[in-house]
């Protein structure tokens, strides 16, 4: 045999190592395009050096439907439906009619644009003479968006519909407060304020027979905790039928029953009714965002970022490219948000970068393309549902971040992405939220003893917030303000004594420390001073390509053990107190390389109470690495929190973690009082460990400390040191075999350990 047969004639390498036949990523993408897509306008999306991991075409379906002529519906409402071009109703709508007519509480689950509004509104209008209806939307923008449609249907039966929010004029307010509205469209904030402060509104509530909560999936975390208690306050005045609508979530019935403490019937429609192309692309978030924005200049594009920071960064990058782009986020003045929506709707603006504010059905007109950071599949479909609403073929792009642990997990297992579900979560026992609503109850009418069985009552009496009147309590507070959207204290951001924004604590401590680089409304700022007494941060505009990452330590104290379990590992869900210290920061360039490490002259700190869980791990088999035990447990803490994204619907940004060299790991809610995320992970810890094991075994970095694809966390307060991938994997393998007994008493006071956040 001729030895030359083993070598490539072109490059001279061994054929097994020949690079001539290796296809580039772009070539592989285009082969995929020719094989499964072949839609001309999508070709340029596949012409990229970023990896197209997955392509799927979602076709229209024809869910079975029935003609309205054969249905037992008020003839006036049949005319109303026909006037909007609706001659048939889907099966889920018919079933909703029947269930609501029986007076049963119901959860209606259907994708955007499938007719959830008609499903609950028509049977309410048939019975509107039995009592008033309160339709609660999570935002006033969404109520405004639905107002015209609901008024149209109501006009056919002579029902008066009024939108009641901060933008309502005097006449609208008087109609509501004088009890002359049949249907009130509002939001939780208005109900909370006027129930507590306005006697006329309480009289309106006494006559409410139906309450609708639209977009159930948005009532998760802190807002969900507030909705739970707000409904308790409403039920002191009336016992309404509750109707809930939602997009696709994993636990709609269970979540509604947990939130409202009632039994619900569940009605579900099919998954989609639109033609859509779905692409999963892997690479650097910001370079993909820029490339897609440039390639899709001729299309109307809605880009969803998961956080304030990434939305601001993407907007800043696209503006640098000369693109006409606007940001849409909470915290912007109402007139700015409405101008962005209007200009996009009218075609003066073709590109919006949004935080989740635009997920909830606000009308921005005709959208061709939705691009999203990685979120759970149901949430992605919710976002994608903003496109193609005029019947055109649309595109939804999911970006898998190359430096993100869970993105790499889905890159290896793209089919699992479509199996994962969005679990809603809520922490009903948030003490700060309970305090607000119990004080409100006592303001609205006397709170009878035994009505609320909670030890917090005694504390409120002791703090002189409630007055014990013998058989009942009344509130001593005459002027009480509280936000349902945030909790605890916040830091005002000042530029030359002008407030330009604010951030809630404790996250503000990490984002607004002296020297921090902040992006706000597409501009970069440097923090000059943080005053924790005045709760202000002074900033100045600062042109730089760098960004900062805080160096911090978090110290836990267990205040109360709520629940324990031993399978698969000894763990306890607890009330915890976290003290966070920021003592410095890392300066990084745009490629994540460290430019400098700087320390503050005086560390800043903040202490807050929250919920979390703690567990104790077996020690890994000893290997001679520096900081081996500390690095092993620290790496496991990182990967568990990142793995939670699969289980909680991208909730890891609202979690914090702490590990100690002796194998104790804490995972806590990174919001005051608790948001429910850590409990969700506590209940699914076994699945989280399975995902963590898969990530550690599959990563091809082979480094002892790991890499951004496995053990690193961009939220780490210790600059991702120490970490040990090998030890972390060994710990997971030993968890079932070698159990250590959890001793929570060690952390009932400040313990003298080294902590790794």
N, C-alpha and C positions, 0 to 999 in steps of 0.2 A: 504493500500500500504506500502511495506517495504521501509523505509527511505534509506536503503543501495542502492536502485536502482538509487538514485541520485548521487552516488559516484562511481568513477573508482576503480575497484578491484586491479589494478596494482599500481597506484600512490597515491590513497586515496583522490585525489582532486575531487571537484565537476566536474561532466562530462562536464559542460559548460566551465570549466577552465582546463580540462585535457590536459597534454602535451604529453601523450603517442601517441595520434593519430595525433598530429601535425607533418607534414612532414618537413624534413629539406629542405633547398634551393637546396642542391645537389640532394635529392630524387625527388624534383619537376622537376629539370632540366633533370634528366634521364628519368622521365616519359614523358616529352615533346619529348625527343630524340626518345623513343620507338614509340611514337604516330606519329611523323611527319618526322623524319629524317632517322634513321637506316642505316647510312653510316658508316662502321666500323672505318675508320680513323678519323671520326669526333667525335666519342664517347668520347675521352679524353677531348675534348673541353667542353662537357656538364658535365663532372665529375669535377665540381668546386663548391666552396662555394659562388662564385659570382653569382648573379641572371641572368639567361638567360631570357631576357624580351621578345624576339621575334625571331622567325626563319622563314625564307622564302626561298623557292627554286625557282630560276629563270631558266626557261627552254629555250632552243634554240627556235627560231622562224624561219619560212621560209618566209621572206618578198618577195612579188611577184617580179619576175625578168623577163627579156626578153633576148633572145639570141642576142649576138652582131652581128650575121650574118644578122639578119633582120633589123639592124639599119643603118641609114644614117651617117656613120662615115668613115673618110679617111681610105682606105684599109691598109695603112702602120701602122696606129694606132690600127687597129683591130689585126694585126700581133703582135704588141707590147703587147696588152692585153693578147692575147693567150699565148705568150711566158712567161707570169707570171702566167699562169694557170687560167686566167679569161675568161670564155666563156659566162657568163651572167652578166648583169648589173641590179642593183636594180632600182626600179622605181624612187627613189629620184635622182639617178645619171642621168638617162635619162632626167628627168625634168630639172636638172641643165644644162645639155648639151644644151637643147633647149633654156633656158632662157639666158644663156651666149652668145649663137650665135646671139641672138636678140640685143645684146649690152646693156642689162639691168644690173643695179647694183643688186647684189643678196647676200643673207645670206643663207648659207647651214648649217643645224644643223643635226648632226649625232653623235652617240657614237664613242668612240675610236675603230679603227680597221674596220670601216664599209666602207671605201673607199672614204673619203672626198677628198683626194688628186686627185684621178682619176676623181672625179666629176668636179673639176675646171681645172685640167691640160689638159685633152684631148681636150676640146673646145678651150683652149688657144693655144695649139699646132697646131690646125687646122688653126688658124688665125695669127700665129706668124709672118708672113710676113707683117702684118698690122702695127706692132710696137713691141717694146720690152716689156717684162714682168718683173715686180719686185715682188718677192714673199717674204713677210716680216714675219719672225717668231719671237715670243717674246724673244727667246734666241738663241744664236749661236749654242748651243748644239743640239737644235731641228732642225735647218737648216742643220747641219752636218748629223744628223740622217736620213733626208729625201733626201739628196743629191744623193745617189746612185740610188734610185728609179726614181727620176725625170730625171737624166741623161740617164737612160735606156730608158724611153719613148721618150725623146727628140732625141735620136740617130736615131730613126726610121724615123724622118722627117728632119734630118740634122741640128737640132737646137743646138746652143752652150750654155751650162749651166755652170755658174761659181758661186761658193760660195764666197761671199765677206764679210769677217769679220776680226777680229783682228788676226786670225790664218792663213789668206790667205798668200801664198808666193808671191814673186815679179811677177812671170808670171801671176798668177790669178789677181792680182791687175792691171797689165797693160792691160789685156784683158778687164776688166771692164772699166777702165778709158780711154781706146782708143776706146770705143764704139763698141767692137767686140763681146760682149756677147749678145745673144738673150734673155736669161733668167738669172736673177741675184737673187740668194738666199742670203738673208741678214737679219739684225735685225734693230730695230728702232734706236739704238745707232749709228750704222754706217751711216744710212741715215742722221740722225741729224748732225753728225760731218762733213761728206763730202759735204753735201748740203751747209753748212755754209762756209767751208774752201777750197773746191776743185772745181775750174771752170770746169774741165773735167767731174766731176760727175754731175754738173748742166746740161751740154750738154747731158749727158746720159738721165737724167730725162726728158728733152724736147722731147725725142723719145719714152717715155714709154706710151704704150696704155693700159696696164693692170696692176693693182696693186692688189695683194692678201694679205689679212691679215689673217693669220692662228691663230686659238685659240682665237677667239674674247673674250671669257669669261676671258682671262687673262689681257685684256686691261681695267681693272677697276681701280678705285682709282687714284693715282698719275700718273701711267703709261698711263692710259686712257686719262687723261687731256693732257699729252704730245703728245699722238697720235692725238688727236683732232687738236692741233696747228701744229703739224708736217705735217698733211695732208693739212692744209691751205697753208703752205709754198710750198709744192709740187705743189698744184693747181695754183700757180703763174707761173709755167713753163709748165704745161700740164694739160689736162682734161681727165684723164684716166677712164676706166671702173673699178669699185671697186667690188671685189669679197671677201666675208668674210666667213670663216668657223668657226664653234663653236661646242662645246659639248652642252648638254642640259641646257639651262637657261630659266628663265621665260619670259624674254622680249627681245628676240634676235633682232626682227625687230625694236622695239622702241629704243633699245640701239644703234643699228647700225645707225639709222636715227639721233639720238641725237649726236652721236660721230662724224659722218661725214657730217651732215646737208644735206642729200640727201634722196630720196625715194628709198626703197629697196623692191625687191620681196623676199618672204620667202619660203624656201624649207626645209621640215623636214622629216627625216626618222623615222623608228620605234625605240623603246627604247634600245633593247639589242639583241645581236646575240650569246650569250655565255651561257653555263651551269654554274650556280654559286649558291653556298650556302651563304646566308646572315644571319648573327647572330648579334643580338643586346644584349650586355652584360653590366650589371650595377655593379659598385663597385669603388674601388680606382684605379685611372688611372695607377699608378706606380706598384701596386701589380698585376693588370691584365696584364700589359705589361710584367712583369717578368715571370708570370705563363705561358702565351702564348708562350713566347720565349723559355722557357725550354721544354714545351710540343711539340713544333714544330721544334725541332732541326734538324729533318730529312727532313724538307721542306724548300723551298726558300721563305723567308718572307720579305715583304716590309712594314715597319711601318711608317705611316704618323703622324707627330706631327704638331700642328697648329702654334707653335711659336718656336723661337730660344731657349727660356728658357726650354720648356718642352722637345724639342729634345735633348738638352744637358743633362738634368736630366735623361731621359730614357737611353741614351747611357751610362752615368756614372753608373747607377744601373746595367745594363746588363753586363758591363765590370767587376763590382765587383763580379758578379756571374760566372765569368770565360768564358763568351760567346765570340765568335769571331764576333764582331759587329763593324760596321763602320757608321759614320755619314755623311750625304750628305746635304749640305746647301749652300746658297749664302754666299759669303765672303771667302770661302775656295779657296786656289790657284787652278787654272784650272787643273793642273797636279794631284792634290790630288783627285778632283772630278772624273776625268777621270779614275784614278787608281781604285777607288771604283766601278765605273760602270763596268770596265773591269773585275775585280776580281769576282764581282757578276755574270756577264754574263758567265764567264768561270768556275764557280763553286767553286772557292777558298774561296768564302765568301757566306754565306747563309742568312745573316741578315743585312739589312740596316735600319737605322732610318733616316728619311728624313723630312725636312720642305717641303712646297709645291713645291720645285724645281723639283721633279721627277713626278709631276702630268702630265706634258705636253708631254708625248709620247716619251721621250728619251729612246733609246733601252737599257734596262738592261737585256735582255734575258728572260728566262723562269721564271715566278713568279707563285708560287702556292697559296700564302696567302697574302692578304692585310689587315693590321690592321690600323684603323684610329681613332684618336680623333674625337669627335662629330663635324660635319660640316653639311651644308645643304644636303638634299638628292641628288640633282643633282651633287654636288661636290663630295659626297661620291661615287656615281656611276662612276664619272670620275676617281677617285682614284682606285676604284675596277676594272676598266677596264684595269689596268696594269697587272692583274692576268689572267691566263687561255688563253693566246694568242696563245698557241700551240694546243689548242683544248681540253685540259684536264679539268676535273671538278675542279673548284677553290673555294676558301673560302674568303669571305670578312667579317671582324668583325668590328663593330662600338662600340666604348666604350662610355658608358654613365657614366659620373663622378658623384659619389655619393654626392660630395660637390658642384655640379654645378646646378644652378637654372633651366636652360633649359633642362639639362639632366633629372632632376626629372620630368619636365613637360612631356617629351616624354616617360618616364617610365610609367607615368599614362595613356598617350594617344599614344601608339606606332604607331597606324594607322595614326595619324596626321603627323607623320614624313614623310611618303611617299606622303603626299598631299602638303607639303610645297615646295616652289620653290626658286630658286636662282635668285635674282634680281641684275643685274650688275649696278654699280653706277659710276658716274664721276662728278667732279666739274670743269666745263670748265672755270670758272671765278677765278681760283687760280691766284692771282696777281703775285706771284713769277714765275710761269710757263709762264704766258703771257709775262712778262718782258723778259724772256730768248728768247722766240720765235720771239717777235717783233724786238728785237735787231738783231737776226739772219736774219730776213727778210730784214732788212736794210743793212746788210752785203752782202746778196746774190744778191740783185739788188735794186736800189732806191725804197723806199717805198713812193708811191704817196699819196698826201694828200687826205683824204676821203677813202682810201683803207681799213684802220682799224679805225673804229669809236669808240674810247675808250678814256676816260680821262687819261689813263695811258700814252698816247703819250706825253701830256704836261709835265707830271712828268719826263719822260725820257729825254726830251729836257732840262728841268730845272736842272736835275742831270748831264747834259753834256754827256749822253749816246747816244743820237741822236742829229744830227746837222740839223737844219732847213735850207734847201737850196731854199726856196721859194715855188716851186710847189711840192717838195718832200723832204724826209728825207734820210740821210745816217747815218751809224753807225760811232761813233767815237772810238769804241772799236776795237783794232787790235788783241788782243789775248783773246779769250773768251771761257771759259770752263763751262760746266754744265752737271749734271747727270740726265738722264731721269728716273732713278730708285729711286733716293732719292731726297730730297729737303732740302734746308737750311744747317745749320752747322752740323758737326758731331764731336764726341770725339774719338781721337785715344787712344787705349788701349796699354800701354807700360809695358813690363816686362824687367827690367834692360835695359832700353833705346831701346829695340827692339819692333817694332810695331807688335802686335799679332792679332789685330782686330780693329774694330771701330763700334760705335753705333751712330745713328742719334739722334739729339735733336728734340723734348723735352724729348723723352723717356729715353735718356741717363742720364738725371738728376736723374731719379728715380732708375736707375740700377747701376750707377757708382759713387754714393755719397761715401764719406769716410766711411769705415767700411762695405760696401756692400759685400756680398758673391756673386761671379760671377762664373758661369760654362761656360767654353770655351773649345771646342774640347775635351770634356770628362774629363777635369781637373778643379778642384776648385781653385779659386783665391780670395784673399781679396783685396779690393781697399784701398790703402794707402793714396792717395792724388788725388783730382780733381782740375785741374787748368782751370777755365772757360775763362781765357784770352788766354792761349796757346792752349786751347781745347785738353787737354791730361788728361788721368787718369793713374796713376802709380799703378801697382798691383804686388802681390807676390803670389806664390803657397801656398795653405792653406788647410790642410787636416782636414775636419770637417763634422759632420753629420747635422749641422745647416744650415739654410738659412735665408735671411733677407727680410723684407718688409718695404718700405719707409714710413715715416710719412711726409705728405706734405699738403700744402694748395694752392688752385688755385683761383685767383681773376680775375673776368671778367670785361671788359669794352666794351660796345656796341659802335662800330664805325659807323655803318650804318645799318638801317633796310632795308632789301631787299624785303621781302614779309610777309604779315600778314594773319592770318585766325582765325575764331572764332568757328569753329566746329571741334571737340567736346569741345574744350577749347581755350581760348584766347592765341594765340601763335604768335611768330614772328621769321622768319629766318633772320639771321644778319651776317654782318662782325663783328667779335669780336677780342679783344686783350686779351690774357690770360697771367697772370704773375704767375708762379709756384714757390713756395718756399718749399724746402726740409729742415726740421729742425731736423730730427732724423730718427730712424728706429727701427723696432721690430725684435728681434732674435727669430726664431721659430725652433722647432725640426721637424723631418720628419713626425710626426703625427699631425702637425699644432698647437702644444701647444706652448704658449708663454714662452720663456726662460728668456728674458730680454727686457727692453725698454731703448734705449740709445739716447741721444740728441747730436747733433753736436755743437762744440764750436761756430761755425759761420754758420748760415743757408746759403744755396746756392740757387740762383734764376736764372730764365730764362724767358724772355718775348717773345712771338711770336704772330703773327696774323694768324687767321684761320676763319673758318665758323662754325656756330652753330645756335641753336634755343633756345628761352626762352619761358616759359609759366608760368602762375600764377594759383595756386590751391586754392580751398576753404579751410578754416580751418576745421579740423576734430572736431566732437563733443567733448567737453572738458571731459577729464578723468584725474584723479589725478596721473599722472606718471611724473617722473623727465624728463626734457627736452622733453616734450610730442610733442610739435609742431615741434621742430627741428628734433626729431627722426622720426616723421611721414613722413616729407618731404624728409629726408635723405634716409629712407627706400624706398620710392617711386622712388627716383632718381636711386638707385641701381637696383631695379627690372625692371625699364623701359629700362635701358641700357642692362641688361642681356637679357630681352625679345627681344631686337633688333636682337639677333642671329637668331631667327626664321624668321625675315623679311629681314635680310641683308646677310644671309649666313655666320654666325659666324664672324661678323664684330665688335663685342663689344670691342675687344682688341684694336681697332683703334679709339675708342670713349673715351671722357672724360666727366665727369659730375660734377656739382656743385649745391648744394641746400642751401637755406637760411632759417632761422627760420620763415620768414614772407611769405613763400609759393612760392617763385620764384625758379624755377628749370632751370638750363642751361644744355644743351647737346651739346658738340662741337667735331669737328674733331680733333683728337690728332696728327695731322701732320700739319706742317707749310703751310699756304695758303688754307688748306681744301682739303679733299679727296672725298667728295660727300656722305659719310655715314650719316651724320647728316641730310642732306636734304632728304635722303631716309626714315629715321625714322620720320622726320617732316611730310612727306606726308602720313605716315602710323601710325600716333600717336594713332588713335582710335583702330586699331588692337593691337597695343602694350599695350594699357590700358586693353583690354580684356584679353590678355595673363597674364598680371600682376595680374589682379583680380583672374584668375583661379589659379595661383601659390600661392597667399596669402591665398585663401580659402581652397585649397587642402592640404597644408602642414600640416603634422601631428605633428609638433614640439610643437604647442600650447604655445610657449614661447612669452612673450611680445615683446622682441627684435628680435624674429625670429631666424634663423639658416642658415648655409651654403646652405640649400636647398631652401631657400626663399629670405631672405633679405640681407644676407652677400655677400660681394664682395671681392675677393682676391686682387683686385686692389685699395681698399679703402685707402685713404691717412690719415684717422683718426682712423685706427685700428678698423673699424666697430663699432664706437660709435659716437653719440647716434643713436639708431635705435628703431622704434616702429612699429611692424607689424600690430597691431590692428588699430592704427591711419592711417597708409598708406592705409589699406583696406577701412576705412571709407572715406578717401579723394576721392578714386576712385568712391565709391558709390555716393558721393555728386557732382561730377564734372558736371553731366548733370542738376542737380537740382539747384545748387547755383553757379552762375558765378561771378568771380571777373574780373574787367577790368585790362588788362595788361598795365603797365606804364613803357615803356622802358627808359624814360628819367632819371629814378632813377639810371640807370647804365651807363650813358654816361660819367661819371667820376668814379674814384675809390670811392665806397660807403663803409660807415663804418658799415659793417655787419659781423657777424660770418659766415664763409663759410665752408661747409662740402663737400669735394671731394669724 
